[in-house]
Amino acid sequence: MIMWSSATTASSAAVVGLESAASGPLVPAALGVQPADALAWISIAAFVAALLVRWRGVAGPARSLGAAAWVAFGTYWLTMVPYYYAEVQSPLQTILALAALPLCTYAGYLLFAGRDSLFVLTKAVAIMGLIYLPAETIPVVREWLIETTATQAHFGMELLGYSPGLGEGANGYESRFDFDPDETVTGRTTYIIMSCTGLGSMAIFGGLIAAVKASLERKAAAFALAISVIWFLNLVRNVFIGLASPWGWFQHDRLVSFMTTYMGAEANRVSYLVAHNYISQSLSVVALVGITFLVIKILPEVLDPLEEVLFVLTGTEYDLERALGDDVRVDGGTEVGGSRSNDR
């Protein structure tokens, strides 16, 4: 996610991050970490602990610990609702964060009641957190990811004939596109934050791929495909938003009037909000579905955690392998039949 800043909203621009509302790297609570950040760490640690307990063969306590982890995870997302609603002004993220607690609580209930097939989804979420949270925690990694993403996006802009230069963003990194360095002409600038790196989406697929049982060769191929596609699409998204905001591509009178009247947007922030919250986020959902299908073609074992997600959402058992038919084969396309090897 690219953050928007304006000379008229310096205080809101100081709040950066998508998965975390803190403006800096995650640090221990004693050093001033936000409560939501601590809750994220606690939930991921509980997920890992539940998996370790189950690995030791103690099913009952593993289910209880896993259920508690799911509730904590859902509570974390609930704490993010004010940030998504007031700061980011993203309807999609606000709705998803609101839905997370009841869905995670239900998942925890199902696991506690004995649906052990949910452990594969639990493992996937734990690995996602272990991929993402350390990058948030280690300052040198965070800085490298943000500044590298900014440099790549700037290069993409140069290919299109724009060369604004990079300056220091509100997060303290060389991540701001200096179309209007002093914010005196348009009052609109953007800068790269952690969520712009695409690491969140990469962590999702990394978790799904690592959680299932399959050959290392097919796992590596699926991971490489997912990461490369995410990287490219994320670069396109950053360039698009980074240009749409300062150049006011969506600063049209009727659109500005609608957004300010009904969506609570600030007038000079409309182009950013439309480019980021509506166009890019909507297309991101489509992209994730497309990438998922590509991964399934190589690693159909990821259907297992996806079926668990559908069960939590609908309460209905699904056989995605049968539904997809000839598009998916149980062994990644090397045999005629068989059964998926999983942790169900």
Secondary structure, DSSP 8 states (H G I E B T S, - for coil): -EEEE-TT-HHHHT---SS---SS----GGGT--HHHHHHHHHHHHHHHHHHHHHTT-HHHHHHHHHHHHHHHHHHHHHTHHIIIIII--HHHHHHHHHHHHHHHHHHHHHHTT-GGGHHHHHHHHHHHHHHHHHHH-HHHHHHHHHHHHHHHHHHHHHTT----EEE-TTSSEEEETTSTTS-SS--EEEE-GGGGSHHHHHHHHHHHHHS---HHHHHHHHHHHHHHHHHHHHHHHHHHHHHTTTTTT--HHHHHHHHHHS---GGGHHHHIIIIIIIHHHHHHHHHHHHHHHHHH-GGGHHHHHHHHHHHHS----HHHHHGGG--TTSSSSS--------
